[in-house]
Amino acid sequence: MKLVLLFFIACTMLTTVATATDKNKKKTAPAAKNEIEWISFEEAEKRMQKEPRKVWIDVYTEWCGWCKVLDKKVFSHPEVIKYINSKYYAIKFDAERTDSFSFAGKKWGFMPEYKANALAVQLMGGQMSYPTSIYMEANFQNPSPIPGYHPVPEMEGILKFLGEDVYKTTKYEEYVKTFTPTWKEILAPLAPNTH
């Protein structure tokens, strides 16, 4: 009887360990193809050493309504997801983050006078408006803030203008005159009429 009980306990423990290991694998597995693979600054630095890429930073705050709309309508769009995942390292950055962290050989902490993290202040040039996207060339060069909400067709133009290096030869104002978006907004279904 003791042998059966010991066998049962051993099997239970092995199942628990296997389940916990499986859950940890899911947490660290790359993002599914149906979502943007948001990574940390630290992870982006590691990946940049092996494969330099452009960087797209979504600077947001918890209270920002347009930030939530950007997540729901733009960053969940299949074409936006596919393009960002193929061309950029994507970082989601809470501008009001209060903890300190290291990035680019410096320690970044909260600046009460801005009510924001020092890195957000630097990347945005002190112009604290949300949402703001920050485009950076490979190896975190030349941060360029892009303030405001941009719907999917407009975001397509911005992502491709930067992602395809069009900005190196053409001004954005000229580019948008000839750019024809192909990514369409995905409209939410209408609620059924209950009257």
Secondary structure, 3 states (H helix, E strand, C coil): CHHHHHHHHHHHHHHHHHHHHHHHHHHHCCCCCCCCCEECHHHHHHHHHHCCCEEEEEEECCCCHHHHHHHHHHCCCHHHHHHHHHHEEEEEEECCCCCCEEECCEEECEECCCCEEHHHHHHCCCCCCCCEEEEEEHHHEEEEEEECCCCHHHHHHHHHHHHCCHHHCCCHHHHHHHCCCCCCCCCCCCCCCCC
